[in-house]
Amino acid sequence: MARLAVIVVALAIPTAPAFADEPLDRMRESLPAWMNERDDPGQDGWASEVFSNAAGKQLKRLAHRIETGEEVDLATLAHPRFEASARVGPLELVFERGPLTVRRRKPLELEAVEDPASGAERFEQLLARLFEPLKDRPQKRVKFKVVEVTPSESTEAGKVTTRVLCEGVGSGSSGSVQLTAALSVDWLPGSGMPLMASISIEDYEQVELGEKRTTMFSDWTESVLGEEPAFRDQLMFGNEYWMRRMQTVLGIDNYGHHGLAVGDVNGDGLEDLYVCQTGGMPNLLFIQNEDGSAREAGAEAGVDFMDRTHAALLLDLDNDRDQDLVLSTQTSLLFLENDGTGSFRLAAEGGMSAYSLAAADYDGDGDLDIYATAYVAPPEWERYGGLGLQPLPYHDANNGAANGLWRNDRDWTFRDVTREVGLDVNNRRWSFAAAWADYDDDGDQDLYVANDFGRNNLYRNEGRRFVDVAAAAGVEDSASGMSASWGDYDGDGLLDLYVANMFSSAGNRIVPQPGFKPGTAAVVKSDYRRFARGNTLFRNAGDGTFRDVSESAGVTMGRWAWCSPFVDVNNDGHEDLVVANGYLTNEGSGDL
């Protein structure tokens, strides 16, 4: 499994200089004074954040130089006494299959380099060796991210230690390369901006894709959907576009929580695509053609609901060998029967507002049952523009809406059996996602629930009832749970668990500082820091418990992660991880 590298940097903390950032400065000029003061860490005495901003700007200048090759006076980045461990290698080949290779470097002791005339030249030498794989790649992208700021124990005045994540990507006619590195760097005060005084490489990974390929996957969206008016007129516009044009009473969702489902709805052997949309927009059903393109047939199939829809499942609910449809909407669950040709009728409803859906035959009666996560009830959430009900306490909330298990009693009858089977315990934890699996190999389906503000649930199926054993099993994973996925990543025959959370560079920097919630118990501070760590991989120990192997496996930094399934991407028999991440991203070209 690929490991993520980290950069460690040491910086000198100035008081609160006004480091220039022209786009932000222009934006701040239009804001009220109180808003600028709130956004200024210097106003609150957060010297570590002031310094993080300064370091980030210096690293951004460095990234720009590497990407573009533009000349930069390195004396404005490197201290005159700059020192470095400049050796990246030797690199060990840890994976090779087809055009894809992965090489890693073991930690090395610091080594002296030849003593050129100045620290800037030593700095140049390090950069050349560290980013050598990008040298002949015409397209380059380099990113640094400050994740920790700690005053140095050195007696040298002004020295502070930080951690920074670094990633470099380059592509060209011969293929592409991606590198991540873990560095330890000292910074000392300069004239206005901090200067890097030493860098050592602690870890390094290099991934190459040869055979003149620049990516492992190609985006075929335009080829498949580009001729459809529904794609051009609806999906091509971001969520923000529709928020500006539709009334909130229609159920517009400014958070963009809308899923999709894949399945063969008309029995032609080709997978089709169902896309959920926000309130006031019709859900879409794309039927795949033999040439790989798709046509939109939501209205024709009777599934173009305009209710805000969060999730969908295509699955056989009545055991007639065709794909039926379940939807979680703003007001209810919808169970739709497929007539076998791709036309649907509304066969049943469930009285709850839900977010994600998960299906399994939990009671072993031969039909699929549905578990729905509720997060928070719409009336409370939407009061005051979505600010009515808040998770309390933030790090261990249990005041969300109740999730529900809907038992399939056949003949299109679904009954809420949540309380009856013991699932209404720890059941209001702002749940985002759930995943079924027989993790203990006893022949029945157990249930893991990922919660957004604190502890997760592992409900062990004991035949007639479920018991929450997350604490005993070691998988509570107190963080911002966004998704969960089961898979045997180590090939030992036991199902392991991967949970997506949120990695926060700001959280990692701020929570350890003495000024963060002074007087708060250490255990609570530890909970807050855990929120910032990122994703979690739990290895099944085979005795009903799990071991957190996230950091040794290098899978914590999934950024702001959402869906995170185990997938054998390269068909080598090993489970890989694919993490969807990010948040709302749009072009802001509008004129207020």
TANOR-V405846 format. One record per run of one state. SS is the DSSP state (H for helix, E for strand, - for the rest). FROM is the first residue (numbers start at 1). LEN is the number of residues. If there is no record, write none. Layout:
ss	from	len
SS	FROM	LEN
SS	FROM	LEN
This chain:
ss	from	len
-	1	6
E	7	4
-	11	11
H	22	8
-	30	3
H	33	6
-	39	2
H	41	4
-	45	2
H	47	22
-	69	5
H	74	3
-	77	1
E	78	8
-	86	6
E	92	6
-	98	2
E	100	6
-	106	13
H	119	12
-	131	1
H	132	3
-	135	4
E	139	13
-	152	8
E	160	13
-	173	2
E	175	14
-	189	6
E	195	15
-	210	11
H	221	5
-	226	3
H	229	7
-	236	3
H	239	5
-	244	4
H	248	3
-	251	9
E	260	4
-	264	8
E	272	4
-	276	8
E	284	5
-	289	5
E	294	3
-	297	1
H	298	4
-	302	7
E	309	7
-	316	8
E	324	6
-	330	3
E	333	6
-	339	5
E	344	7
-	351	6
E	357	4
-	361	8
E	369	4
-	373	5
H	378	5
-	383	21
E	404	5
-	409	5
E	414	3
-	417	14
E	431	7
-	438	8
E	446	6
-	452	2
E	454	1
-	455	2
E	457	5
-	462	4
E	466	3
-	469	1
H	470	4
-	474	5
E	479	1
-	480	3
E	483	5
-	488	8
E	496	5
-	501	1
E	502	1
-	503	2
H	505	6
-	511	11
H	522	12
-	534	2
E	536	5
-	541	5
E	546	3
-	549	1
H	550	4
-	554	6
E	560	2
-	562	4
E	566	2
-	568	8
E	576	2
-	578	3
E	581	1
-	582	11
